[in-house]
Amino acid sequence: MKYNLTIAMPKGKLFEPARMLLEKCGLSYPGLSDEARTLIFEDKEKLVNYIVCRPTDIPTYVEHGAADLGIVGKDSILEANRNLYELVDLKFGYCRFAAAVPREALSADGKFTWKQGLRIATKFPTVAKEYVRKKGLQAEIIKLHGNIELAPRVGLADVIVDIVSTGRTLKENNLVVLEFMGEATARLIVNRASYRLKSKEINGLVAEIKRILETEGGELS
């Protein structure tokens, strides 16, 4: 089947399971990689273009129509808050949003006292603001782009909000989880206009993805 689609692929840990999923759907393309110098791959036989970019940018590419479809984590979707559709939960890339503090910030009985005006370091300020709002607190949100665990250790923040998969990095930095705030997995997202104009191609691919996920019990390997 020829698709005439542009698909945004995420650099990093989600790339390989995303590539494998598309390959199982019949969309294999030699040389497709998130480590190659080129960031655009054109499959002229199946009429599919792939663009490889940072996960945080994929919702923007999809919203503005630079890509018809994108594969990206729910965490990036929530933070970007873009005008697009989620089509399929792809089940891989599982992680959770967590609020964490230094172990020494806990009382003797293991509790943490929330105070107005706490400083929260995070890569996800939109998610953090909503979290604070729901708790009825006020806090200063400090956006960082990496090494969030460092912020409490150097006195930059009292709390961090980040995504956690195994929790190993938190433990290595003597941080403990106060609470989890939701789960995130990889999703297939679509541009709203593309979904109308290319419904046959997109729905055909979605049906194949769902078939693969059901056949393999949601596990890609």
N, C-alpha and C positions, 0 to 999 in steps of 0.2 A: 504494500500500500504506500502511495506517495502522500506525504502529509502537508508540505508547504508550511512548515512551522519553524519558529525560532524558540529554542529552549535555553533558559539560563541555568547553568550548572554551578554549584557552590564549590569554591576552593576549600581545601581542608578535609576534615574527617568525614564529612558527608559526601564527598565527591565519589569515592569508590563504590559505596553501596548504591548511590544514584546511578552511576554508570552501569553497574551490574544489572540493576532493575531495567533500565532502558534496553540493555543488551538482550535480556530475556524476553522483552517485548518485540524483538526483531530490529531494534535500532542500535546495532553495533557499528562503530566507526573506528577504523584503525588509526592509532595515534592520538585519540581523544585523551587528554591528560590535563591535570591542573598544575603540572610542573613544566609544561612546554612554554617556549617563548611566545608563541602565538596564543591569542586568547579567543580567536574565532575559528571555528571548524565548520566547513561546508560539505555536507553530504549531498552531492548533486544527483545521486541516483534516487535517494528517497526524498529529496527536497526538504531536508531538515538542516537547519543551522544551529550550532551550539555556541553559546558565549559563556566563557568561564570567568567568574567574578567573585568578589568577596560576598559571603552570605548576607551581610548587612545591607548590601546594595541591591540585592536581587528584587525585593519588593518594589523598589523605585524603578528598576528597569521594566518590570512587568506592568506596574501601574501606568507608566507613560508609553507603553506599547513598543519599547525597544526589544522586548521579548514577549512572545505569546504566552509562554508557560515558564514556570520556574520551580525548582526544587530547593526548598529552604526550610530551616527549623522554625517551629512555632514561636520560639523566643524572638527570632528576628522579625517575624510577622507582627507580633504584639508590640514590639518596640517601634517599628516603622509606622504602624497604624495607617496603612495605605488603603486606597480605594480599589480593592480587588476581591476576587473570589478564591476561597479554598475549595479544592475539588476532592482530594483524597488524603487521608492520613496514611502515610507510607510506612509507619510502624518502626522505622529504624532511627538511630540517633537519639535514643531516649535520654532525657535529663530532666531535672526539676529545678524550679526557681527556689532559692533558699535565702533566708535572712540568717546571718551568722555573726557572732561576736567573739572576742578573745575569751579564752577560758577563765582568765583572772577577773573578767568583768561580772562573773556570776557570783551570787551570794553563796553562803555556806550550804544552803539547801538546794543549790543548783538553779536558782531563778535569776532572771535579768529584769532590772527595773527600767521600764520605758519612761523617758523624761521628754518634755517638750524641748525642741531645739536640738535634738541629736543630729549628728552629722552622719550621713549614709553615703558610702562610696559604692559606685556601681557602673557597669557598662550599659545598664538598662534604666535610664532615668524615668522613662514613661511608666514602666512597670513599678519602679520604686515609689513614684509619686502616688500611684493608685493604691499601693500597699499601705502607705502612710495615711492616705485619705480614709481608707476603710477602718483603720485603727483609731481614727479621730485624733491624730497627733499632728504636730508641726515638726518639720525636720528640714535641714539643709541638705539638698541632694548634690553630691559632687560626682560629676561624670569623669570616669577614667576609661582608657582604651585597653588596658591590660594590667596584669598583676594586681588584681583587686585585693588579694590577700595581704598585700604589703601595707595597705592604707591604715589599718588599726595598729600595726606594729610600730609605725613611725608617728602615730598621733594625728594622722590626717582625718580619720573618721572613727566613730564609735561602733558602727554597724556596717556590714557589707550586704548587698543584695546581688546575687550572682546565680549562674546556672551550675548545677552540680550533677555529675554522673555517678562516680564511685564515692566521692567525699574524701578521697585520699589527700588532695591538695589542701583542703581545710585542716585535716589532722596534722599534716606536716608543718602547718603554720600556727598550730595551737588554737585553732578556731573551732567553735562548736555551733551546730545548727540550732537556732531558736525555733524555727518552724519552716515548713515547706509551703509554698504559695501556688502550686500548680505544676503540671507536667508539660513537657514539650517533646515532640517528635518531629521528624521531617514531614513536610506537607507538599503536595502539588498545588501550585497556585496558578491563576489564569488572569489575563487582562480581560476586563469586562467586554470591550468591543470585540476582541478576538473570539470570545466565547460565543458571540452572536454570529460573526461573519465566518468563522471556521468551525462551526459546531460539529459538522460531520467528522472532520479530522480529529478534533479534540475529544469528542465523545468516543470515537473508535479507540484512541490511545488510552483513555480512562478505563474503558471496558477491559482492555487487555491488561492494564496494570492491576485492576481489581481481581481479574482471573488469576494472575500470577500470585498475588498476595494471599488469596484464598487457597490456592493449590499448595503453597508453601507455609501456610499457617502464619503469614506475616513475617517469616524469618527469611532474610536475604543472606546468602552465603556464597 
